[in-house]
């Protein structure tokens, strides 16, 4: 089994606008057109069994969290498994997270840049604590973002400090822990219990030897295959992982084993 733990697609009515904005902001050419159908086509070409879709509540306004998560639930149909999302500064975060749990989402996605928050804001710990109490995992963008200018809102040190305050939280740090901050990731995050790393948009950014070293340092039982589709090609990302020659057990854990546990997929 192969699970891509980090993918995106957009509602049909906004997909062209969303892709154009993201393309201009990040100066990136996507591999796909941003639709659900094109993601499924890509999965079939690459031989990927499931993709995890990551929605994002970007606006703090009444009912927005519930509305976005309803759309996510409607689209959580094989072969795509959707996460929920919450804006951590939304006064309605309790209702949103309760809805996420009621709808049987396995976790929630947040993004410190697009949502403009920091993990060293102690006022937000009540949100992360509720995520943990509901037995959800938290997947966050981490590190630099091609669409934003520094200073960035997240880094390995602040992620570790937040997790030290809530160690029972299952935390998935995207882009190998923190994009383009991988030395700090090794210092602050590697080897910590309940901290996982999706590998989206990592192998494309460094030599193969450095990619192999990073994965081994993070631990094969803590890494999750991911692509950041539509921004990276799923088949090419899968080929890069195979090129690491980590061995059968390591590949099985990264490609599916670790994801199955977090997503609670029944065998």
Secondary structure, DSSP 8 states (H G I E B T S, - for coil): --EEEEE----TTTHHHHHHHHHHHHT---SS-S-HHHHHHHHHHHT-SEEEE--------TTHHHHHHHHHHHT--TTEEE-EE--TT-TTHHHHHHHHHHTT-SEEEE-TTTTT--TT-GGGHHHHHHHHHTT-EEEE--B--TTS-SS-S--HHHHHHHHHHTTTSEEEETTTTSBT-HHHHHHHTTT-TTEEEE-TTTGGGS-HHHHHHHHHHH-TTTEE----BTSS-HHHHHHHHHHT---HHHHHIIIIIHHHHHHT---
